[in-house]
Amino acid sequence: MFRSRLKVLTVVLASAGLGVGTAQAGTIVGTIADGASGKSVSAATVSVAGTSLSTKTAADGSFALPDLPEGSYTVTVEHPGYQAGTIKVNVSKDGPVKVKFAAHLRAGSVEEIVVESDRDRDRAATAELQASNTVSVLSAEDLVRNPVNNVAEALSRLPGVNVMNLGTATTNSVAIDSAGRGVGNYVGIRGMNSEYNINQINGVDAAQGQPFSRQVELSLLPPTGVDNIVVSKTFGADQDGDAIGGIADFRMPTAFDFDKPYHASVSASGVIEGRARDYHQDGLGDKFAADLAAKVGDNQQLGVYFGTYYDHRAFANSEAGGIYPAQTNGMWAWAVADANGNNPAGMDPIRNIELTGLDAGYTTGFTERYGTNFSLDWKPDDVTSAYTRFTWAHAYTQQNTYQSQIYAANVGKGQSGGTEMGSTGLYTPLINGVRSQYWYETNPEIAELGTYQIGGQKKIDNWTVAPNLFFSWGENDRPNHIEISARNHEVAAGIPYVGSQLFGYSDGFAQPLLTSSQIANSVADVANYGIRRAGQLSEEFSSQLKGGAKVDTTYDVHEDWFDDVKFGVKYQDSFRQHTFRDWTTAKLFTTDANDPTIGSLGFLSGSIGSVYPGQYNWGIPTIDQSALFGFFKSHLANQPSAFDSCSDSYSYTNNWNCNTQRATEAVTASYLMADFKFGKVTVTPGLRFEHTDIENTFWVVDSNANGHWGKSNTTYDLPLPSLQVNWRPDEGTVYRGSISESYTRPAFFQLGGGETIQQNDNGTVSITRGNPDLKPIKAINYDLSGSWSNTHGGSATLAGFYKQLSDYIYDNNSQNSFVNAVTTSSGLSLISQPTNGGSGHVYGLELGARQKFQNMPAPLDGFGLAGNVTWEQSAVHLNASVLNATERMQNQPTWMFNVEGFYEKDGYSAGISYQYKGAYVTQYGVLNNSSAFDEWVRESDQVNLHAGYDWGMGLRTDVSVDNLLNGHSFYATLGKNSTVIADIVDSGRTFMLTTKYTY
């Protein structure tokens, strides 16, 4: 029995011939089988037009229509999720008429994937084969074989998908701390960054709750309860046009996805985070999930599904940070400089840089997630269906980061303070002391994502109409972010030191060139550090509400080569808001000599013995967060200037509103497409048109430090043609070709970020603001692909793609600063605002295969191999004068591959998988505004183990080990070939044991 789904499938009927048998004359007999897989289609309705004669196919797809008088009849076959097909049949008195029906996917964009309800291990490959556009599919069984933390990490198993730990930063977040949680957050598809994708839940566009980007934080969503994930990599006119990379749809189960009238399951997992154990923390986590499905009614026409989950993950991961000190605090120098302290002419800058400050620490906390999925489906007859779907996911993360900082003080550079190298006119830096510091911050996050929809489908004669109402909400809040620091000396060097270098290197780690006594008596003596402020507190809130309606209509023509025509309309409106506010307390004393020690203030709560076990083995104190908040608030009273969201010189009103933005975005779309069939070739041309109205509201601070609300409007009108061609020479093969146009709208803050007007001493006026005239990023997408399957447990896919881009805009993890900002003159005004870049392209090849050796003698017939490989190349013109004319696309590795060896037989399953990801650029021009200092995430690999056993009676146990070889979970450097300035995160191994009972 095939899974019942919406409007994207059709039954193509083919007569297999007429014959004479032993059955009574006046009988029509036959079978219905899937045209791609050959598997039987049960529960299809077969009827004779103009009569009351009707029947349903049996489990083997067979049917019989007896006692028909001699004559000509029209036989109709219908199945929920398929469009009806008909065939003319002549019944004679000489014998029965035998017909055979083949069910094939209709050409056109895939909105839902039809898969077998026995939920076999190969259903993802079957869905990829049946699809008319290029897709990659993960089934629930794939997720069982390869347990992961969230759906982002699940997608890393697919070709052409890159999973990133980093994304566009919130205002106060530090990139390494985002990576320090040790989980994947965002996905890039086919070389495009994550804001160039659409993320959907059950076909509903997910709200975008992130502050500075159109990304969706996928670490919010666990893999629990997901039936399958479909990534569409080519696009038809009936799909949203604002996606260049791909469309990822996370589909939850319905009652009709299960064979039995009733289904129930419950599962429990225990998790151990290995790195937390190194800090003598338990690192224990737990996961619980349950679901229930029922099909009720005389004909099981009403289906109800409910699923829920809860999980708690505790983490404690090690961090070694060099990029943040270098980028934010200026902790770098030229190893060799000219007299002016600059890089000498002709010297490679990335090979001539040295690090002068290091953050060594760890980040610890927990993430608690819970949510639910609900669906109600009603199928009163074979031509009518209605449904409602509800999903809700909530996550709360509490993260505490502790850093031991070793910074050079009083660094002399060039002729004015450096050390000359003989009489060459070149100089090495002179470090005249070291300042050790302690820094603590919280990074709490409350994230939520929900969807609700109601819809249905009705067939009347040749017409099929499918209306849908939908709503989504997303939230990403960072309340009560507090940070505090202490140091062994405010300005001067607390540790005597003289030298040209502060760090040596071992296995890529910067090691301080301090004596063990200096480490023990100064660096580790944090309790006696002076504290100059009571801390800094910020709060950030970001959310989006999105809703609308759509109607899809299909008219079945079935005349010669003209198969059908499809058209539809969609309206979607959204409201977006973001705000950030900050309070920084004044200095406690006027001179650092009088600063109280951090240990005397009552909020140190203990210590850990090693800040980074195995690398930096001195201790560091921990903090009682509630006591710290009390200390901070006691000093915040009667300090109005502490409220300094944008400037302590601004009024309260300005600081309340200066980082507040609201936006509405209304998108109206319509499309027309048709299917033309020429033998085994289907051609689907289409045209989509999207009209977008965006209105941004933001705060303007004028030259007199007065403030008021400002508004800007942006309108886009885009025709988006597409053409798809499918050739199916046999039931196990399909070749596809596609060309389409798509686009991505700029981020809201780029269009309508806050405006600041400043009067300069020379009479000019500097204006910094968003740019409502930004163009959307546009792409022409080309794709060729093929999918194959054999009758021996094997399948394969091969795809090649090319994307031609224009008006490119990049995301530089920018912490609310404009990327590619350009300053232009207009009279006496100097206007700085984001601008579009130039053209670009990305192209690549994707290959995937899976083969189970089922024809080998037992017990070897349980073994198999699976894997995929991706190769990509890219180039973009950023039109940024300080960077190279041509850069690589962000977050686009050249190579990615997954390889898995597995065994599945007699209830046993086991597998070992290997993942590799090549290096990629994540941020342009981090230091000195030069492409030489692009931030690269270095190549990484990981080995994972899984084993499971089905005990029978619905009971199953699985155990897994992730990151078996204990590789870095994140490793980024400035420059591709240098490890001098690096960020490193170690998350260790993860162990998980799961038991599941299914009824």
N, C-alpha and C positions, 0 to 999 in steps of 0.2 A: 504494500500500500504506500502510495507516495504522499509526502507531506503536502497539506493543503495550504496554498498561499495565494497572494493577490495577483491579479490581472496581467502578469507578465509572461504567461505561458499559453501556448495554444496546442490543441491536438490536431496534428496533420494526419489525415486518414489516407491509407493506401490499400487498395484492394490487392490481396495476395493471390487472387485467382479463384475460379469456380470449379467445383468438383462434384462428383456423385458419390454418396456413401450409403450407409444403411439406415440413416435417420429418415423419418417420415417426410414426404413431400410437403412443401409449404412451410419449411422451417429455415430460419437464418441462424447459423451457428458461427462462432468465431472466438478470437482472443484479442486482448489488448496488451501490448508490451511497450516498454520504454524504448524509443528509437536509438538512444545512445548506449544504454547499458544492457538492453535486452531483458530486463527484469519485468515481471508481470505487474500490471496495474490492477489492483483490486478496488472494489467499491465504486467503480465508475458506473454511471447510469446509461443504459443503452435503450433507446426507445424508437418506435416507428411512428413517423408523423401521420396525423390523421386518424390514429387509432389510440386505444387505451392501453396498448401492449407496451410494457416496460419491464426491465429487469436490471439487476446489478451484477457486475462481474464478480466471480469467485476469487479466492486467494491466488489461484493460478492464472487469473486474467481471463478466464473463459466465460462464455455466456451462450444462451440459446433463446430464440424467439419463435415459439412453435405456432402451428395452426393458423398460418396466414394463407388466405386464398391466393390463387395465381394472379400475378400482376406486378406492377412496378411500384417500388416503395422508396421512401427516403429514410435512411437510418441515421440517427443522431447519437453521438457519444458526448457525454458531459461528465466533468469531474471537478470538484471544488479546486480552484486555483488554476484550472485550465480554461481556455475558451472552447466553446462547443465546435465540433466538426461534423460534417454530414457527408454521406455518399449515397449515390443512387444504386439500388439493388433490384434485379429482376428475379422474381420468384416464380418457378414453374412447377408443374405437377410431376416432373421427371425426377426430382430429388432435392435434397437440401442445398442451400447456398452457403458456401463457406467463405468467410471474409477474415482478414487479419488487419488489425489497426496498429499503426506505429505512432507513439507519442513523442513528439520532438519539441524542443524549446523554440519559441518564436524569436526571430532576430529582433534586436532592440536592446535597450539598456536593461541591465539586471537590477531590479529592485528587491527581489527575494530569490532565494536559491531553493530549488526543489531537491530534497534529499530523502533517502529511504528512512522509514520510521523504525527499522530495526537498528538504526544508529550504529552501523558498522564502521570499522576503522577507516574505510576507504571513501566515506561519503564526501569528504572535502574534495578529493580528487575527482569524484563523480560530478560534483557541483561545478568545479572548474571546467570540466569537459563540456557540460551541458550549457554553460553560460554563452551568451552571444557576444558579450564584450570581454575584455581581458580582466580577469579577476584573480585574486589569491584568497583562499578560504582556510580558516582554522575551525575545526569542529570541537565540540566539547571533549571528544576522545583525545584530540591532540593536546588539550590542556591537562588532561589526566596524565598523559605520558610525560609531559614536561611541565611540572608545577612551577608557577611563577607568582610574584607578589601582586601584579596588577595586569590590566589588559595591555598597557604599553609594552611591558616586557614580553607578553605573549606574542605581540606582533613582530618581535625580533626574529621569530622563527620563519618569517615569510621572506621571499626574495624581494629586493628593492626597498626594504624598510629599514631605516636606521633609528634606533632608540637612543635618546639623549637624556643625560642626567640634568643638564642645564636648559634654561629657557630664558625668556625675557624676564629680567629681574624685577622684583618689587622694589620700592623706593629704598628700603634699608637693608635688603638682603645682600649677602656676600656670596659670590658664585660658588666658592668651595663649600659653603655651608649647605647649599642646595644639593650639591653632589654628595655631601657628607651623610645624607639620609640613606644612601646606599641603594636607591631604587631608581628605575627608569621613570621619567616624567612625560616626555613628549616624543612624538614620532615624526620623522621625515619620510616622505614617499617619493621614490624616483628622483632623488637628488634635491628635492625642494624642501625648504624648512617647514616646520610644523604649521605656521600660520597660513601656508598655501594649501592646506587640506580642509576638508569638511569632515567633522566627526558627527555621527548619527547614532541614535539609540532607537531601534525598531523603525528606522526610516525617518525619524524626527531629528532635525538639525539641533544639536546640543548647544545650549546657551554658553556664551564665552565669558567666563567670570574673571579672567586674568586682567590685571590693571592696564598693561601697556601693549597688549598684543591680542590678536584674534585666535591665539592658541587655546586649547582645552587641556587642562592638567589631567592626564589619563591615569596618573597614579592614584587618583581618587577612586577608581573603579576596580574592584577585585574581579578575578576571572570566575568567581563562584556564580553559578546560575546562568552563565552565558551558554546559549545553545550553539551559536556559531558566530564567527566574525568574518565579514566579507569586505575585502578591500577592492574597490573598483578603480582600475588604473586607466581605463578609457571611458569616454563619456558620450552619452546620447542626448538628444534634445529634451527628453523627459526627465533629466537629472539637473539639479541645481548647477548653474554655470560658474559660480564663484569658487572653483577648485582647480588648481593647476597640477598639484602633486597627485591627489587621489581622494577618494571618499571611503572612509572607514565606517562601516555600519555594524554596531554591536547588537545582536539579535537575541532576545530572550525567548524562552520556550513558551508554547501554548499547550493547552490540553490535547490538541490534535497532533502534536508531535510524538505522542506515545501510543503504542499499539493497544494497550489494555484500557478498558473503561476507567480504571482507577490506577493512580500511580502515587507513590509516596517515597520519599528518601530523606535520610538524615545523615550528616557526616560531621566528624570531629577531627581536628588536627592539632598536633603539638609541634612547636617550632623552637629551635635553638639557634641563636645568632652567635657564631663562633667568636667574632671579635669582641663582643661584650664579655665573653668568658675571660678573655685576656685582661680585662679590666676588673676582674673578680665580681662582675655583675652576672645575674642569672641569665640574661638574654632570652628569657622564655617568652613565647607567644602562643596564642591559641586561635583557632578558627572553628566556627560552627556554621553550619548551613542546613537548611531543610526546605523541601518543597512538596507540594501536593497538587495533583491534577485529577480532574474527574470529567467524564463525558456522560451526560444524563439526558433523559428523554426517551421517547419510544424508539427513535432512530439515532440516538446519541447526538442529537443536533445542537445541544448546548454544552460548551466546554468551559471549564473554569480552571485557572492555574494561579497558584500563589507560591512565591518563593521568598525566603528571607535569609539574611546572613549577618554574622558578627565576627570581627577578628580584631586582635590586639597584637601589635608587633613592637617589641622593645629592641632598641638598637643602641650601640655605643661603638662608634667608628673613629679611626685615627685620621688625623689631617696633618699634612705638611704643606704650608702655604708660602709661596714666593711671589706669585703674581699680584695678589692684593697688596702686600707691602710695597712692591715696586710701582704698581699703577697708582695707588691711592696716597701712599706716604713718601714716594720718591726714593725708595730704598734700592737704588741701583746706581752704577757709575760705569764710565768707560775704563776698561782695564789699562788701556793706553790712550792718552788724550793729547791733543795739540796744546799750544800755549793758552788758548782760550777755553780749554776744557771740553772741546768737542771731539767727535770721532775724526781721526786723521783721514785725509783724502786717500781714497783707494783701499781703505781697510774695511773688510766685511764687518758691518756693525753687529750682527748677531753673534759673531765669533769674538767680538771685542767687548762684550758686556760682562759685568760681574754683579752679583747680588750683594747688597749690603744690609738686608734685613730679612728675618725669617719668622714666620708664625708656626710654632709646633704645638699641636694640641689635639683635642678630641671633642667630638660632638655626641651627645647622648640624649635620649628621650624615648618617646613612644608615639605610635599612630594607632588610633582607634577608629575603625570603620564599621558602619552598619547601614543596612538598607533593605529594600524590598522590591519585588517585581510582581505585578498582578496583570492578568489578562482574562477577558470574558469574550467568548466567541459564540456566535449564534448562526446556525446554518439550517434554516427551516426547510429549505428545498435545495435543489441542485443548481439553481440560478440566482440564489439570494444568500448573502452573508452579511453579517454585521459584527463589529468588534469594538472593544475598548482596551487600551493598554495604559499602564501606569508603572513608572519606575522612579525610584528615589534612592540616592546615595549620599551619605554624610560621612565626613572624615574630620577628626580632630587630631592635630599633631602638636605635641609639646616638645620643643627642641632647645637644648641648652648647650652652648659652645664655650669651651675654655681654651684660651690661647696663651702660651708662654712665648713672648716676643723678644727677640734678640736683635737690636737695631744699632747700626753704627752711628756714632755721634761725632760732630765736628769733622766732617770729611773735607779735606783740602783737594782741590781739583785744578789741573792745569798749572800755569805759571804762578798763579796767586796763592797756591797752597799745596800743590802736589809735589812729587819727588821727580826731578829730572832724570831721565835715563841717559847718563853720560852727558854728551854734548849734542845729542840728536835733536833737541828741541821738542822731544816727546816726554810725556810725564805719566807716571802712575799715581793713582789717588793715595792720599795719606789719611788713614783713619786714626784719629786722636783720642779714641775712647769708645766705650760701648755702653748703651743704655738698655737695661732689661726691663720689660714691662709685662703686665698681666691684663688680660682683656676677657670680659665675660659678656655674653649677650644671650637673650632668649629669642627664639624665632617661632612663636606659636602660629598656628594656621587653622582656620575653620573653613572647610570647603564643602560645598553642597552642589548637587546636580540632579535635576529631576525632569521628567517628561510625562506628558499626558496626551492621549489622543483618542478620538472616537471616529469611526468610519465604517465603511461597508462597500459592498459591490452588488450590483443588480444587472442581470442580463435580460434584455427584452428583444426578442428576435435576433437581429444581427448587431444590436447595440449592447455595449457593456459600459456602465457608468460606475465610477468609484469615487465618492466624495470622502473628504477627510478634514477634520478639525484637529489642530495640534497646539501644544503649549510646552514651553521649556523654561526652566529657570536655573541660573548658575550663580554661585557666590564664592568669593575667595577673600577672606578677611584675615588680617594680621593684627589682632588687638594686643595691647600690652607688650609691645616689643621694648625691652629695656636693655641698656648696655652700660657698663661701668668699667673704668680702667684704673690701674695703679702702676707706679713705676718707681725704680730705685733712685731716680733723680729726675727732676722736671726738665731741665735744659742741658746741664752739663753731663759729662759722662760719669755714670755711677761705677763703671768698671774700668780701671786703667788698661789702656791697650794702645799699641802703636804698630802699624803695619799697613800694607797696601791691599790686603785681602782679609775678609772676616770669615770666609767659609772655604773649606775643602769639600771634596765630593767622594761619596762611596755608594755605588750602585744607584746613582741618580739622586741620592739624597744629599742636600747641603748640610755639612757638619760644621758647627761653630769651632773656630780655632782658639778656644779658650781652655784654660787649665781646668783640671777636675776640681781644684779648690775654688776657682771662680764660678764654676757651675754650681757647686754645693753651697757656697757662702753668699752668692749674689743672685744668680739666676733662679735658684730654687728657694730663695728666702723671701717668698712672696708675702708672707704675713707681715713683714716689716717694710713693705713698699708703701710709699706715701700715696694718698688718694686726694686729687685736687678738686673733684666735683662729686656731687651726690648721684650723678648719673644722667642719662638721657632716655626719655620715654617717647615712643611714637605709636600711633595707631593708624591703620590703613584699612579701608573698606572698598570692595569692588564687587559689582554684581551686574547681571543682565537678566531681563525678562524678555521672552520672545514667544510670539504666537501668531497664528494665522489659519488659513484654510486653503485647500486645493481640491480640484476636481479633475480627474483623468477620464477620458472618454475614448472608447475604441469602437470602430465600425468594421465588422468582418465582411470583406468583399468576396473573397474566394472566387474570383473570376480570372481564369487563365493565370497570367503572371502577377496580377494585382491581388495581394493577399488581404491586407487590411490598412486602415489609416487610423492614426491616433492623435489626439489633440487634448490640450488641457490648459488650465490657468492656475496660478498660485499667488497668494498674497501673504506676505509675512511682515510683521511690524515688531520692533523691539525698542526697549528702553535700557540705556546703559548709564551707570553712574560710578564714579570713583572719587575718593577723597583721601587725603593724607594730612596728618597733623603731628606736630613735634614740640616737645618741651625739653630744654636743656638748662640744667641748674647752673647757677653762678659758681665761681671758685670758692672753696671753703675758706681759704686764707690768701693773703696777698703774696706771700712768698712760699715757695715749696718747702722750705725748711720747717715751716709750721704745719704742713699738711699732716693730718692724722694718719696713722698706719691703717691699712685695710684690716689687719687682724684685730684692731682695737674697737671696731665698730659693731661687732656682734652679729654679723651675717655670714661669716665663714662657718661652714658646717662640717668640715672634714677634709679629707685629701685622698688622692690616688697616688700610688707609688711611682708610676711611670706615665708621663704624659703621652708617649707614643712607644709602646712596648717594642723592643728590638731595635729602635732607632734613637730615640731621645728619652733617656731613662732616668731623668730627674722627676721629682714629684711636683704636684700642683694642687692647690686647695680647691674645694668645691664650695658652692654658695647656697644658702637657704633663700630661695627666691622670695618667699613671703616676707622674710625679715628685710631683704633688700628693698622691696616695694615700700615697706613702712619707713625705712630710712630715707628713701627718695622723696616720698610725699611729705615727710616732716620738713624737708628743706625746700620743697616747692612752694609752700605757703609764703605769701607776701613777696613773690618774685614775678611780677607781671612780664618782665623781659624774658623770662624763661620760655614763654610761648613764642617760638621762633620758627614756625613751619617754613617760612621763606626768608625772613630776616628779623633780627631782634630790633631793628630800627622801624619796622612796619607796625601799623596799628593792629589792635586785636582783630578787627574786622578783616583786614588784609590777610593776617596769618590764619584766620579761620577758613577763608575761602580760596586762598591763592593756589592751592593744589586740589581744587575741586572741579570736576568736569562732569557734565551730563550730555547725553546724546540720544537722539531717536534716529532710527533707520528703518525706512519702509521700502520693501522690494516687491515690485509687481512683475510677474513673469507669465509668459504664454508660450506655447510651443505647438508645432505641427510636425508629424513624422509619418512615414508610411513604410510598409514592407512589400518589396517586390521579389518574387521568386522565379528563378530561371533554372529549372532542374534542381540541382543540389546546391545552388548558389542563392543566397538571400542578400539583397541590397536594401539598406535602410538609410535613406537621406532624412535629414531633419533640420529644423530651424527653431531656435529659441531666442526670445527677446526678453531682456531684463532691464527694467527701469528702477533706479535707486534714488531715493531722496534721503539725505543725511542732514540733520540739524544739530550742531554742537553748541553747547552753552558753557562758557568758561569765564574765569575771573581775569580782569584787566587791572594791573597796577600802573597808574600813570606816572609821569615824571615828578609829580609832587607827592608821591607815595599815597595818593588817594586811590580808591578802588571802586569798581563797578562791574556788573555782569556784561559780557559781550556775547555775540552770537555770530555764527557763520553757517553757510549752507553749501552743500556739495550735491551735485546731481550727475548721475551716470546713465547713459542710454547705450546699451550694447547688444547688437545682433550677434548670435552665436551659432553659426552653421556647423553641422556635423554630417559625417558619412561613415557608415559601417558596412562592411562586406564580410559575409561568412560563407565558407565552402565546407560542406560536410560530405566528403567522398564515401565514407562508410560510417557505421555506427560508433566506431572507436576513434574517429579522427575529426578534428575541426581545425581549419585555418581561418584566421581573422585579419582583417585590415581595417584601420580606422584613422580618420583625420577629423579633428574638432578644434574649435576655438573656446578658450576659457579665460578666466581672469580672477584676480583677487583684489578686493578693496583695501586701501591703506588702513592702518590701525587708527582708531578713533582719536587718540591723543596726537597723532601726526597731523590729522586734519584740523583739529580744534583744541590744541593744547593751550594752556594759560598764556597770557600776553603780559610782557613787562616792558615799560617805556622808561628810558633813562636819559636824562639830559647830560651831555658831555661838556667838559670844560671848553672845548673848541667851538661850541655852538651847535654841534650836530646832535642828533637824537638817535639813540640805539634802541631798536625794537626787536624783541625776541618773541616769536609766536608760532603757532601751528600754521599750516598751509592748506586752506580749503580747496585750492586749485590743483592739488596733487592728482595725478592721473592714476587710474587703476593699473596694476601690473597685468599685462596681457600675454597670452601664450597661444601659439599654434602647436597642437599636439599630434604627432605622427606615431603610429604603432603598427607593428606586424607581429603576430603571435600564432602559435600552434599548440594544440593539446592532443595527447594520444593516450590510449589505454589498451591493455591487452587482456586476454582471458586467463592470465596466469598471475594475477595479483600485482600488476605493474601499471604505472602511469608516468607521464612526463609532460612538461610544459617548456616552451621556449618562446621568449619575447624579446623584441628589440624596439627601442623607442627613441624619439628625438623631440625635444621641446624647444621651440624658438621663442625667446622672451623679448619683451620691450617694456620700457618705463620701469625698470627694476628698482625695487626698494629693499634694502637689507635690514636685518634686525641684529643690533650689536650688543645684546644683553645690556641695554642702555640705561637702566635705572632712571627712567623718566627724562632722558636727554634726547634731543632730536638727532637721528642718524642722518648722515650726508647733509648736514646743515650748510647752507650757502648764504653768504651775506651780499646783498645787492644795495645799490644806492638809488634813492628816489628823492631828489632835492637835497635837503639837509638830513634826511632820514637814512639810517643804515639798518636794513631789515634782514634779520637772520631767521631763516625758517627752513624746514626740510624740503628737499627737492627730489624729483625722480632721477634715478640713474639712467643708464643707457640700455643697450641691447645685451642679450646673453643667450646662452644655450646650455642644455644638458642632454646627454644621450647615454645610452647604455644597453647592456644585454642582461637578461635574466634567464637562468636555467634551473629547473627543478625536476626531481625524479624520485620515485619510490618503487621499490620492487621487493615483494615478499617471495622467498624461494619455496613456494608451496608445492612445486613438483619434485623436490628432492625427497629422498627416502626419510621416513620418520627416524629420529626426532628432529632431523635437520630442516624439515619443512616449516618449522616455526621461525627460522631466521629470516632477516631481511635487512636492507639498506635503504636509507632515505637521505636526501640532502638537497641543497640548492646553492647556487653561486650567483653573485651579482657583480658586474663590472660597470663603472660609471665614469664619465668625464664631463667637465663643465668649464665654462668661462663666462664672466659677466663684466660689463663695463660700469663701474660705480659712479663715474663722473665726479670723483672726489679728488681734488688736486694733490692732496698729500699722500695718496695711495697710488699703487701701480695702476696703469691704464686698464689692465686686465687682471682680474682676480678669480680664484676658484669660487664656486658656490659654497655658501656656508653649510656646514653639517652634511657634507657629501663625501663619504669615503670612496676611494677608487675601487676597493675590493671588499666584499662581504661574503661569507659563506657559512653554511650550517651542514654538518655531517652527523648522521645518527646510525648506529648499528643497533638492531633490536631483535627481540625474540618474543613470540606470542604463540602459545599453544597450551591447551589443556588447563586453562585458567591461569597459567603463568605469563607474566610479562616482565621484560627487563630491557633496559636500553642504556647506552652510553652515547652522549652527544658532545660535539665540539663546535664551538662558535668562534668565529674570527671576524674582526672588524678592523679595517685599515684606518690610517690617520686621516683627520679632516680638520679644516679651519672652522673655528667656532666664533671668533671675534677678530675684526680687522684693526690693525694699527694700534695696539694697546699702549705702546710706549713711543714717544717721539713722533707720533702720527706717521709712522712708516710701515709699509707692508712687510718689511723685514721682521717686524715685531707682531705679526699676526699670532693669535693664540691658536695652537694646534692641540687637539685631543689626540693623543698618541694611539698607535695600534694596540688592540687588546684581544685577548682570547680567554676562553673559559671552557672547562670540562665539567659536565654534569652527569650524575648517575640517577637512575630510577629503577625500581623493582616493585612489582605488585603481584598479588595472588587473589584470585576469585575463589572464595571458599564454598561457593554454592549457596543456594537459598537466599540470594540477594546480598550476601556479605562479601565485602572486598577490602583489602588492606594494601596501602601503597607507602613506600618509603623513598625519599629522594635526598640527594646531597648536591647542592649547587656550589660552584666555584671550588671544585675538588682540589685544584692545584694552588689555591690561595693567591690568585693574581690580584693586582690592583683593580679596584672597582672604578677608579677614575684616575687619569694621569694626563695632565695638560701642561704644555710648555710654551714659552715664547720662542717662536721659530721652530721650523720642522726638524732641524738637525742639531738643536742645542738643548741641553738639559740643565742649563745654568739657572734659569728662572722657571720654576715648576710648581704646580699644585698637584698633590697626591692624596688620594683617599684609599684607605684600606678598610674593607667591610668584612673580610674573612669569609668563612664557609657558613652555609645555612643548611640545617638539617630539618627535615619535616617528616612526620609520620601521620598518615591519614587512614581512618577507618570509615567506611560508608556502608549503610544498609539501605537497600532499595526494595520496595514492595511493589 
